[in-house]
Each structure stands twice: as structure tokens, then as C-alpha cells.
Amino acid sequence: MQRLLLLVSLFLVSTLGAAASPIAGQWRFVPERSTDLSPWRVYDLTITVEGDAVTLQRQLAAGRRVHEDTVRVNVSQAVNVVPSAYWPDNRHLGAYMGGDKTMKIRAEWLDQRRLLRLSTDLVLDTQQGPRDLNILSDYKVSANGAQLTLTMLRSTRNRPVVYVFRRLTADEATKPTAKGKSE
């Protein structure tokens, strides 16, 4: 009987812990505290955590241009292979998704699930030919849960890209997603 109670307790603790991930929620980009988002002006991010599965939904906008993508990874898998036909993070570099048009992503939780680390490998097509790229991304929620900081280290850059987000209120989350200003 004690063994059964122990198993049930462990199951409930692990289930409740997974559901209560502090990083889950809807987030809005704060431009004045972040690296330039060029070529985009708006960045909304929704993070969903269901057990070992983490879903990152991005909505990027500038003027009439809008891009939405979803990346789903399983933290318990050694490598997640995620199809990706387009790389919206090119920042006017003339670099486009290449190779087999997939991202190989390794994911892990750190700091009691307050930090999600992704290591992403992909191939970009450039004017000089194919280029391997690794992006180390840390999604870290503040102690009070109101701010999310995304720090990206790219193997092709010396400086990190830092995006700061604020958690949307329940009222803001029910309104339509923000769009970029007309150009």
C-alpha cells in the first residue's frame, strides 16, 4: 500500500510540476530593451508546455508583412528534427534556409524549468554557398514571471542577440495579435 501511495504521489508531483512551468504563456517583444528586431517591428511569442513537449509559436510583423511559425520540441528526445522552409531571422543578410530545410534541435530545461535552452543546427544558403549555422538560444523567465529574456548566440556572429518580452495580461491575450505599422 505504501508503495502504491508513493507511486501516485510521484506521478502527481511530476504532472503538476510539468503543468506549472513558469515559462509558459503569451509574451510581447519590448523593443526599447532589446537588440534591433530588423526587418521586423512586432514579435509576439506563445510558449506552451505539456509534459516534455514545448511549443514555441512566433508571430512577426512589419507593415503588411507577417510571418508565423511554430516549433515543437520534446525535451526528452536527444535531437528533434523540425521542418522549416523559411528562415525569418536573416536580418538583411541574404541568407535563406538551405540544406534539407530542417532544423536539428537539442532542448533542455535548466534552473527548475525557468530556463529553456535550445541548440539548433541548420544549413543556410548564401551567395558564397551553403553555410552551417548553430544557434544557442536561452529562454529565461524572470523571478517574478513578468519578463522573458531570449538570448541567442549564433556561430556566425560575435555578439549575442537579446530580445526582452513582457508577459501579456489576461485582457491583452484575448485581443488580436499586434501587427506592424504600415510602411
Disulfide bonds with the S-S distance in Angstrom:
none
